[in-house]
Amino acid sequence: MRKAGWLRIIVLALLILAGVYAANFVYGWYGGGPLAQDTTFVVPDGSSLAGIADKLEAEGVVGSASSFRTRARLLGGGEPLKAGEFAIPAHASASAVLAILQGLQGEVRRMVMVPEGMPSIMVQERLMAQPLLTGPVIAPAEGSILPDSYAFQRGESRTAVVTRMQKAMARTLAKLWAERAPDTVARSPEEAAILASIVEKETGKPSERRMVAGLYSNRLRQGMMLQADPTIIYPITRGKPLGRRIRQSEIQAVNAYNTYTMVGLPKAPITNPGRAAIEAALHPAKTDALFMVADGKGGHVFAATLQQHNANVARWFALRRARGEL
């Protein structure tokens, strides 16, 4: 065989080998990976590709850290890795793993929810019960948390989550205060939060919030005691349900919260009011109501005079007797 023929054979063999290597290289990037079952993978803040590749191999997500690094640099594009916790499906390809870790898909969003009217002691308990958060946290100042759903990362400190909740409340309160109605009785954002917290605890019916705010605004203007039952309960339970009827001694107790023995607002909020309750406090209904009593349907009946109120109370007690509650 001539020399040229051998040369062609060698070149062809090299091309075949190169093709096989290239095919294997590409398949190793797009083909199924070794992960046996769905898992989550954490990328710490500031991680490098090299460090994450080693971590992926150690956790069985990819077969080889060095191969993953090489393929990622050549085939993976230039998007940086994103810190966070990510869901990795079983047998995910190396290409899919990199896309997930770049934040293009699959980020795990863990949430903690603070419902409207949840007092700070219960916010603390909810955070302490979340096992994926770290570190202790004290009960935040009452009224400083904006009720909402908050995303967090595995291993994040509870204090950091509370800080986000408080910043959200500070931003919301500042915005709503700037948009307040001219007839609000609140003289400061702090007073708005206090009044809103009473509105939040006094009614669970969204349609009543502005009416309740209007009633208490009228009482404040006239120098009447607010006589709001939740203000009696707060010093006893820090906002948790009392679980029994209020005692006469508790109604007569003199402290900085009990609006049955003082004129004006309590010294501080009695819960964490939501945005809607703050808006109600800053935009109260225009009403002459000074009294309210339960209507037996989850809401209240409002009255402008004591005579009207006494008649409403009589109907409420008659309804309770008919139900066997008295």
N, C-alpha and C positions, 0 to 999 in steps of 0.2 A: 504493500500500500504506500502510495506516495506520502511525502511529508505534509503536503497541503490537506490530504484527506484526514490524516491523524489530527491535524490542527482543527479542522472543522468538527471532528468528533469531540475533541476536548472542549471546544467552545460551546457546542450543543449541550454537553454534559454539565458544564458550569452554569449554563442558562437554566437547565432543568433544576439543578440544585438550588440556584438562586430563586427560581420560581417556587420551589417547594418551601424554601426558608421564608420567602415573602408571604406565601399563603398561610404558613404556620404562624408567622408573626401577626398577620391580620386576624386569623382565627383566634389566636390567644387574646386578642383585644375585644373581639365581638362575640366570641363563643361563650357558652355557659361556664360559670365559675364553680369553685369547689364548695361554696356555702351550702350546708345541708338543709337549713331551715331559716325562715325569716328571723331577722335580728335587728337590733338598733346599734348604731355606731356613733361614738362621740368624737368630734373634732375639737380639741381644746383651742382656745384663742391663741393666735400667733403660731400655729403649727406649720411646719414645712412639708413639702411633698415627700421628701425622704423619710421624715419621721412618721408621717401618716402611712406610707407604704409599709414600713416595718410593723406598725400597729395592725394594719389590715392583714398582713401575713400571720401575725401572732394570733389574731382572732379568727383565722380561717376564712376570711372573706375573699382573699386572693391566694393563688398558689405560690407566688414568688414575689417578694418585695422588689428585687432588682428588675425583673421583667415588667412589673407594673410601672416602675419609675421610667424605664426606657420607653415603653409604649405610650405612657401618658405624655412624655415630652414630645414625642414624634407625632402622635395621632390625637392627642387630647385637647388641643386648642390652648388658649392662653388664659382662660378664666381662673382666678385664684380660688383656693379652697375657702369655704365658709365655715366659721366656727358655729357649732351647734350639735344637736342630736338628730340623727337621720335614720330613717327606716330603710333597711337593705333587704330586698326579697331574696328568697332561696335561689341559688344558682345564678345570681346576677352576674352579667359579664363585667369584665374590667372597665369597659367603656361606660356601662350603665353606672357602675360604682363611682367612677370619677364624676359623671354628670350629677349624681346625687350629692356628692360631697362639695361640688361647686354651687350647690343651692338651686340647681335647675329643676329639681324634682325631689320629692320624698322627705322633706324636712319634717320632723316630728314636732308638732305644736302641743305643748302641755299647758293646760289652763287651770287657773284657780279663780273661782267666781265668788264675788262678794255681792249678795243680793241687797236691794234697797232696804234700808232700815236695820242692817246687821250691826250691832254694837261692837266696839273695838275689842272687847274681851273675847268675843266669838270669832272675830277676824284672826286674832292671835291663835286661838285654838285650832282654827281651820289650817293656818299655815304650819303650826307645829305638827298637825296630823298628816301633812304631806311628806312622805318619806324621801322624795327625790330632792327636796330642798335641804340646805345645810345651815347649821348654826342656830343659836337661840334668837328669840325676838320678844321684846316686851310688848304689851298691849299699847298700840299707838294712841295718841291723844284722841279723845272722842270727837267725832265730826271732821277729822282730818283725812279720812279715806273716802275716795269716790267709789261708790258701788258700781262694779263693772266686772267684766271677765278679763283676766290678765294672763298673758303668755309668760312662761318661764322656762329656763333651761335646766336640765338635770345637773345637780350639783351647785346651782346658784344659791346664794345666801338668802335667808328669809328677810333679813334687813334690807337687802337690795330690792326685793319685791315690794316691801312696805314703802320704801322711798318712791318707787314708781307710782304706787297708789296715791301717795300724798301729793306728789307733783301733779298728778291728774286732777285731784281735788282743787289744788291751788290755782291751776289754769282755768278750770271750769268756773270756780267761784269768782275769780277776777273778771272773767268774760261776762257772766250773768250779772254781776254787780254793776258793770259798766252799762248794761242794757236795762237796768231796773226802772220800774215805773216811778213817777214822781210822788205817788201817794203811798209808797211803802213806808211802814213804820220802822223798818230796820235802819239804824243810823250808821251801820258799818257792815262790812262783809261778815264779820264775826257774829253780829246780831242776826244777820240773815241766815247763817248756818244754824244758830240756836232755834230760831222760829221754825225753820224748815224741818229740824229734827223733831219738833213737837207735832208738826203737820204729818210727818212721815209715820209717827207712832200712833196718831189719833185716827187715821183712816187708811184702810187698805184698798180703798176704791179710788182709782185714778180720777174719775169725774168729780170727786168731792174735794180734791186737794185745794183748789183755789177758794172754794167756799169756806173750808175750815180755816185757811189762812186769813180770809176776810173777817171771819168771826173773831179770831184771836187778835187781829189788828184792831178791830173795834174796841175790844176790851182793853188793849194797851192804851189806846187813845183816851179812853174814858177813865183810866186809872183803876180799872176793876182787876181783881185777881183772875188769872187765867183759869185756875182750877182744872188743870189737865192731869188726869189720872197717871199717865206715864211718868210725869215728873215726881210723883210719889214713889213709884217703883224703882226708878233709876238708882238712888242711893242704896237701896236694899240689895239689888241683884246686878248692878252695873249694866242694866239694860236687858238682861235675860228675862224670859217669862217668869212671872211670880208663881204661877201654878196654884193659886188660891185667891180668895177674895181679899181685898185690902182691908186691914184692920183699922178700927177707929183711931187707935193710938198712932198709926202710921199717917193717917190723914191729918192729924194734929201736930205731927213732928215738925219742928222748926229746923230748917237747914237751907243750904244755898240752892236747892233744886225744887223743893216742894212748893208748887204754885198755889196750894190751898192755904198757905200761911205767909205768903209774901205777895207783894204787888210787883209786876214787871216780869222780865224774862229770867230764867235760871242763869247761873253763872257761866254755864258752858252747855254745849249740845248734849242731848241724851241718847243719841245714836248717830250713825253715819247716814245723813240724808242723801237721796239720789238727786239727780239733775232736775227731775220734774218737781220734786218737793221744794227745791231751792227756787225754781222759777215761780212756783205758786206763792212762796213767801215774798218774792219781789214783784209779783203781779197779782195781788189778792183780788178776789171777786168784790165788786161793789155791792154791798149788802148791808142791811140793817140788823142782821142776825147777831145775837149775843149769847144764845144758848143752843145746845144740841143734845140729843139723846138717841140711842140706837133705835133703828126702825124694825129690827128683827129680820132684815133681809140682807144684812151685810153692810148696810149704810147707816145714815143718820137722818133724823128729822130736825130741821132748824127752826128757831123761833126768835122773834125780836123782843118779846116781852116775857116777864116771868110768868104771867098768867097763861100765856100760850105754852110756855115750856112745861109748866106743871100739868097741863092737860096732856101734853105729849108723853110726859113721864108716867102719868096714870095709865095711858094706853099701853105703854111698854111693859109696865108691871102686870097689867091684865093679860097681855100676851104671854108673858113668862109663866104666870100662874096656869094659864090654859095648857101650856106645854109641860107642866109639872116641874118647872125649874125652881119654883118657890114653895 
